[in-house]
């Protein structure tokens, strides 16, 4: 070999796979940190939305069960009829209703109790005592085989009990059903918006990561690395980051629900949250499964979107 000749060097080889996964994109830390924070916040909001929907549905189911298991019979006063006569007719109606199949218990609310129910709306005005207030008969139904309102009305009609109305609270049941359906669609809308936001976030994060490592990627292209190999390294970074961030977001949602259940009063929403999270029934399993699915979905969306975005960005970088 003459002195003017350049010594032949060996063809550069790609690093081992394990080493490549660690050192391929060294400047991804800043984009990844911002990406992980954003994913954690999105999963946190999604888990809150899912938990809120399930909590609403459980509460509505309990309220509906309570409303459906009760009926009210109103014994209307006749013209110039004294309250004692109205109460007597109410006791007769209660005796008839008590004998019907599917009725668990019957209780007559006297005129004084009926007036007390009106005081929050009418106050203590003296005119309340002059109003022809009906006497209410509270009917508790058998939850396994409840009586139907039509059957109770028929029994009262056959007994010639006029001026008695049976209210099955159907309007309240419809309102509660509408509330549950509205909460469900709101939750679905929130989840859909978060999915779109996550896709856009992954695309921008992948572009930022590849642009930050453009010189490294150019060198890899020169030594024989193809777009699929580089995109695979990118998607591995996003897979790990998305899974950790999504898990952190779901855990933060659990902590938020648990903290609220401790700070809320013993009854009401706090008790509903405790039953939802710690009762161990079907609804408890459902809420944890939904949070797990949110974590898996966020990770898969990040993985697939990062792969597709990286391939498209690499094509634009080196095929233009």
C-alpha positions as CSV (number, residue, x, y, z in Angstrom):
1,X,0.0,0.0,0.0
2,X,1.5,3.3,-1.0
3,X,1.8,6.3,1.3
4,X,-0.8,8.3,-0.7
5,X,-3.5,5.7,-0.5
6,X,-6.2,6.0,2.1
7,X,-6.5,2.9,4.3
8,X,-9.7,1.0,3.7
9,X,-12.1,1.2,6.6
10,X,-14.7,-1.4,7.6
11,X,-18.4,-0.8,6.7
12,X,-20.1,0.8,9.7
13,X,-22.4,-1.6,11.5
14,X,-25.6,-0.7,13.3
15,X,-25.4,-1.0,17.2
16,X,-27.0,-3.9,19.0
17,X,-30.8,-3.7,19.4
18,X,-30.7,-3.3,23.1
19,X,-28.2,-0.5,22.9
20,X,-30.0,1.2,20.0
21,X,-33.2,1.4,22.0
22,X,-31.5,3.3,24.7
23,X,-29.3,5.7,22.7
24,X,-31.0,6.1,19.3
25,X,-32.9,9.3,20.2
26,X,-31.0,11.0,23.1
27,X,-32.7,14.3,22.8
28,X,-36.3,13.0,23.2
29,X,-36.4,13.7,26.9
30,X,-37.8,17.2,26.7
31,X,-40.6,16.3,24.2
32,X,-41.4,13.1,26.1
33,X,-41.8,15.0,29.4
34,X,-44.3,17.4,27.9
35,X,-46.0,14.5,26.2
36,X,-46.3,12.4,29.4
37,X,-47.7,15.3,31.3
38,X,-50.3,15.9,28.7
39,X,-51.3,12.3,28.4
40,X,-51.6,12.0,32.2
41,X,-53.9,15.0,32.3
42,X,-56.0,13.6,29.4
43,X,-56.3,10.2,31.0
44,X,-57.1,11.8,34.3
45,X,-60.0,13.7,32.7
46,X,-61.2,10.7,30.8
47,X,-61.2,8.5,34.0
48,X,-63.1,11.3,35.9
49,X,-65.6,11.4,33.1
50,X,-66.0,7.6,33.1
51,X,-66.3,7.5,36.8
52,X,-68.8,10.3,36.9
53,X,-71.0,8.6,34.3
54,X,-70.9,5.3,36.2
55,X,-71.6,7.2,39.5
56,X,-74.5,9.0,38.0
57,X,-76.0,5.8,36.5
58,X,-75.6,3.9,39.8
59,X,-77.3,6.8,41.7
60,X,-80.1,7.1,39.1
61,X,-80.6,3.3,39.3
62,X,-81.0,3.5,43.1
63,X,-83.3,6.5,42.9
64,X,-85.4,4.9,40.2
65,X,-85.7,1.7,42.2
66,X,-86.9,3.7,45.2
67,X,-89.4,5.7,43.1
68,X,-90.7,2.6,41.2
69,X,-91.2,0.7,44.5
70,X,-93.7,3.3,45.8
71,X,-97.0,4.8,44.7
72,X,-99.2,7.4,46.2
73,X,-103.0,7.5,46.4
74,X,-104.6,10.9,46.8
75,X,-108.0,11.0,48.4
76,X,-109.5,14.3,47.1
77,X,-111.8,16.2,49.4
78,X,-115.4,16.7,48.3
79,X,-117.2,20.0,48.5
80,X,-117.7,21.1,52.0
81,X,-116.4,17.8,53.3
82,X,-114.7,18.1,56.8
83,X,-111.1,16.8,57.1
84,X,-112.2,14.0,59.4
85,X,-114.4,12.5,56.6
86,X,-111.6,12.8,54.1
87,X,-109.3,10.9,56.5
88,X,-112.0,8.3,57.0
89,X,-112.3,7.7,53.3
90,X,-108.5,7.5,53.1
91,X,-108.4,4.8,55.7
92,X,-111.0,2.8,53.8
93,X,-108.9,3.2,50.6
94,X,-105.8,2.1,52.5
95,X,-107.6,-1.0,53.7
96,X,-108.5,-1.9,50.1
97,X,-105.0,-1.3,48.8
98,X,-103.5,-3.3,51.6
99,X,-105.3,-6.4,50.4
100,X,-104.0,-6.2,46.8
101,X,-101.3,-8.5,45.6
102,X,-97.9,-6.8,45.2
103,X,-98.4,-4.3,48.0
104,X,-96.0,-4.5,50.9
105,X,-97.3,-1.8,53.2
106,X,-99.7,1.1,53.3
107,X,-99.6,4.2,55.4
108,X,-102.1,7.1,55.6
109,X,-100.7,10.6,55.9
110,X,-103.2,12.7,57.8
111,X,-104.3,16.2,56.9
112,X,-101.7,17.7,59.3
113,X,-98.9,15.7,57.7
114,X,-100.1,16.8,54.2
115,X,-100.1,20.4,55.3
116,X,-96.6,20.0,56.7
117,X,-95.4,18.8,53.3
118,X,-96.7,22.0,51.7
119,X,-95.1,24.4,54.2
120,X,-91.7,24.6,52.4
121,X,-93.5,26.0,49.3
122,X,-96.4,27.9,50.9
123,X,-94.9,28.8,54.3
124,X,-96.8,29.1,57.5
125,X,-99.6,31.3,55.9
126,X,-103.0,30.9,57.5
127,X,-104.5,30.2,54.1
128,X,-102.9,26.7,54.1
129,X,-105.4,25.6,56.7
130,X,-108.3,26.8,54.5
131,X,-107.2,24.9,51.4
132,X,-108.9,21.7,50.4
133,X,-105.9,19.5,50.9
134,X,-106.1,15.8,49.8
135,X,-105.1,13.1,52.2
136,X,-102.2,11.0,50.9
137,X,-101.9,7.3,51.2
138,X,-98.3,6.1,50.8
139,X,-98.1,2.6,49.2
140,X,-94.9,0.6,49.3
141,X,-94.7,-2.1,46.7
142,X,-93.1,-5.6,46.7
143,X,-89.9,-5.1,44.8
144,X,-89.9,-8.6,43.5
145,X,-93.4,-8.6,42.2
146,X,-94.7,-5.0,42.4
147,X,-98.4,-4.2,41.9
148,X,-99.4,-2.3,38.8
149,X,-101.1,1.1,39.1
150,X,-103.9,0.0,36.8
151,X,-104.8,-2.9,39.1
152,X,-104.9,-0.6,42.1
153,X,-107.1,1.9,40.3
154,X,-109.4,-0.9,39.3
155,X,-109.7,-2.2,42.8
156,X,-110.6,1.2,44.1
157,X,-113.1,1.7,41.3
158,X,-114.8,-1.7,42.0
159,X,-115.0,-0.7,45.7
160,X,-116.8,2.5,44.6
161,X,-114.1,4.7,46.1
162,X,-114.5,7.8,44.1
163,X,-112.3,10.9,44.1
164,X,-109.2,8.8,44.6
165,X,-106.2,9.1,42.3
166,X,-103.2,6.7,42.1
167,X,-99.9,8.2,41.1
168,X,-97.2,5.8,40.0
169,X,-94.5,8.6,39.8
170,X,-94.0,7.9,36.1
171,X,-92.9,11.4,35.4
172,X,-90.1,11.2,37.9
173,X,-88.9,7.9,36.5
174,X,-88.8,9.4,33.0
175,X,-86.8,12.4,34.3
176,X,-84.3,10.1,36.0
177,X,-83.9,8.0,32.9
178,X,-83.3,11.1,30.8
179,X,-80.7,12.3,33.4
180,X,-78.8,9.0,33.1
181,X,-78.9,9.1,29.3
182,X,-77.7,12.7,29.2
183,X,-74.8,11.8,31.5
184,X,-73.9,8.9,29.3
185,X,-73.8,10.9,26.1
186,X,-71.8,13.7,27.8
187,X,-69.2,11.2,29.0
188,X,-69.0,9.7,25.5
189,X,-68.5,13.2,24.0
190,X,-65.8,14.0,26.5
191,X,-64.0,10.7,25.7
192,X,-64.2,11.3,22.0
193,X,-62.7,14.8,22.3
194,X,-59.9,13.5,24.4
195,X,-59.1,10.8,21.9
196,X,-58.9,13.4,19.1
197,X,-56.7,15.6,21.3
198,X,-54.4,12.6,22.1
199,X,-53.9,11.8,18.4
200,X,-53.0,15.4,17.6
201,X,-50.7,15.5,20.6
202,X,-48.8,12.4,19.5
203,X,-48.3,13.7,16.0
204,X,-46.8,16.9,17.2
205,X,-44.7,15.1,19.8
206,X,-43.4,12.7,17.3
207,X,-42.5,15.5,14.9
208,X,-40.7,17.4,17.7
209,X,-38.7,14.3,18.7
210,X,-37.6,13.5,15.1
211,X,-36.7,17.1,14.4
212,X,-34.6,17.2,17.6
213,X,-32.7,14.1,16.4
214,X,-32.5,14.9,12.7
215,X,-28.7,14.7,12.6
216,X,-28.7,11.3,14.3
217,X,-31.4,10.0,12.0
218,X,-29.4,11.2,8.9
219,X,-26.4,9.3,10.1
220,X,-28.5,6.2,10.6
221,X,-29.8,6.5,7.1
222,X,-26.3,6.7,5.8
223,X,-25.2,3.5,7.5
224,X,-28.3,1.6,6.3
225,X,-31.1,2.0,8.8
226,X,-34.5,2.2,7.0
227,X,-37.6,4.2,8.0
228,X,-39.3,1.2,9.6
229,X,-36.4,0.6,11.9
230,X,-36.3,4.2,13.0
231,X,-40.1,4.4,13.4
232,X,-40.0,1.3,15.6
233,X,-37.6,3.0,18.0
234,X,-39.8,6.0,18.1
235,X,-42.9,4.0,18.8
236,X,-41.1,2.1,21.6
237,X,-40.3,5.4,23.3
238,X,-44.0,6.6,22.9
239,X,-45.3,3.2,24.1
240,X,-43.3,3.3,27.4
241,X,-44.0,7.0,28.0
242,X,-47.8,6.7,27.2
243,X,-48.3,3.6,29.4
244,X,-46.6,5.2,32.4
245,X,-48.4,8.5,31.9
246,X,-51.8,6.8,31.4
247,X,-51.3,4.7,34.5
248,X,-50.4,7.8,36.5
249,X,-53.5,9.6,35.2
250,X,-55.8,6.8,36.1
251,X,-54.3,6.5,39.6
252,X,-54.7,10.2,40.1
253,X,-58.4,9.9,39.2
254,X,-58.8,7.1,41.7
255,X,-57.1,9.3,44.3
256,X,-59.4,12.2,43.5
257,X,-62.5,10.1,43.9
258,X,-61.2,8.5,47.1
259,X,-60.2,11.9,48.6
260,X,-63.6,13.4,47.7
261,X,-65.4,10.5,49.3
262,X,-63.5,11.1,52.5
263,X,-64.1,14.9,52.5
264,X,-67.8,14.6,51.5
265,X,-70.5,14.0,54.1
266,X,-71.3,10.5,55.2
267,X,-74.5,10.5,53.3
268,X,-75.2,11.5,49.7
269,X,-72.6,11.7,47.0
270,X,-69.7,10.7,49.4
271,X,-71.5,7.4,50.3
272,X,-72.2,6.7,46.6
273,X,-68.5,7.1,45.7
274,X,-67.5,4.8,48.6
275,X,-69.9,2.2,47.5
276,X,-68.8,2.6,43.9
277,X,-65.0,2.2,44.7
278,X,-64.9,-0.1,47.6
279,X,-68.2,-2.1,47.8
280,X,-66.8,-4.9,45.6
281,X,-69.9,-5.5,43.6
282,X,-70.7,-5.4,39.8
283,X,-70.4,-1.6,39.6
284,X,-67.1,-1.5,41.4
285,X,-65.7,-4.0,38.9
286,X,-67.1,-2.0,36.1
287,X,-65.4,1.3,37.2
288,X,-62.0,-0.4,37.5
289,X,-62.4,-2.2,34.2
290,X,-63.3,1.1,32.5
291,X,-60.2,2.8,33.9
292,X,-58.1,-0.1,32.8
293,X,-59.6,0.1,29.3
294,X,-58.8,3.9,29.2
295,X,-55.2,3.2,30.1
296,X,-54.9,0.5,27.4
297,X,-56.7,2.6,24.8
298,X,-54.5,5.7,25.4
299,X,-51.4,3.5,25.1
300,X,-52.5,1.8,21.9
301,X,-53.6,5.1,20.4
302,X,-50.2,6.6,21.2
303,X,-48.4,3.6,19.8
304,X,-50.2,3.4,16.5
305,X,-50.3,7.2,16.0
306,X,-46.6,7.5,16.8
307,X,-45.8,4.7,14.3
308,X,-47.9,6.3,11.5
309,X,-46.7,9.8,12.2
310,X,-43.0,8.7,12.3
311,X,-43.3,6.9,9.0
312,X,-45.0,9.9,7.3
313,X,-42.5,12.4,8.8
314,X,-39.5,10.3,7.8
315,X,-40.8,10.0,4.3
316,X,-41.2,13.7,4.1
317,X,-37.7,14.3,5.5
318,X,-35.8,11.9,3.2
319,X,-38.0,11.4,0.2
320,X,-38.8,15.0,-0.6
